[in-house]
Amino acid sequence: MKNKFTLSNHKHLFLFVVFLFCLASCKKDDENTTNEIPANDYGEQHIIENDSIIDFMQNHFYNYEDFSNLGPGDAPELIIDSIKGNNSNKTSIYDQVSSFQINVKDSNGDLFPHTAYYVILREGIGESPTVADSVYVRYKGMLLNKDVFDKRNTPIWLQAKNVVRGFQEFVPFLKKGNIDINPNGTYNFTNFGLGFIIMPSGLGYYNTATVSIPSYSPLIFQVEMITLNRTDHDNDTVLTILEDLDGDSNFDNDDTDSDTIPNYQDPDDDNDGVPTKDEYDVNGDGVADDTDGDGIPDYLDNE
């Protein structure tokens, strides 16, 4: 089916609306939080949930035949069902997924690897977002019992750094598509990345329950990656992704000058009185300047 979304009868107004959405920050649905129970040990909890996810994938299939010959604008809804009865000959999800690991830090600072499983249904044709970018997506979220806890049929701008960790780390596996403007002012979204991820609760809400998500719930997300915008939250010419100095996808714990303002929100990262934008890349060669050659870029060096 063709995916069409009418925003305006004028191209410039559409772009302006896109810009306004980029300025908004979408949080991790914490306004729906209803209860938080004492946290289990991350390592032990992940073993339990990983076993349940594997069992789920071995005994369920998705409607892969609907995704076998996708047209440029097609995006069938992900449907998962049990392998039994008339479906006993279906190929399991387990036999079709790839996986990756993400380290999750507990309150003591210890790291625990968590495995997420995913399927790319259509890669897309453009750039991929980073874990810091704004993404324009449609998505559906489900529990392992196949209950849908969230669904967006109309595309929405999300800041990847502000959504649950598994969703954040999955979107870079997809690429954006095209947005085509029709003579009647409608828009066609085509060739966008499409896939789904199955993640343990350590990459979701963990011990926090929401109205529709119990504590310790593995999550499934189908994602349509329509387009993206690179982010520079403090407009200091350093992309937000580059402000994550330790590469842990947590942008709030990088604070070079220890002024309690993380670098991605701080227009003077080293607090030397010179704005970051005026010392990051003065010669315009795309490389952070290091005037004294001490290995510390000028914008992070207050000496």
PyMOL commands that set and color helices and strands:
alter all, ss='L'
color gray80, all
select helices_A, chain A and resi 11-23+30-32+42-58+64-67+85-87+93-95+160-162+165-173+201-203+240-243+263-265+276-278+298-300
alter helices_A, ss='H'
color red, helices_A
select strands_A, chain A and resi 4-6+33-36+60-62+80-82+98-105+111-122+134-143+148-159+178-181+186-190+193-199+208-210+219-229
alter strands_A, ss='S'
color yellow, strands_A
deselect
rebuild
show_as cartoon
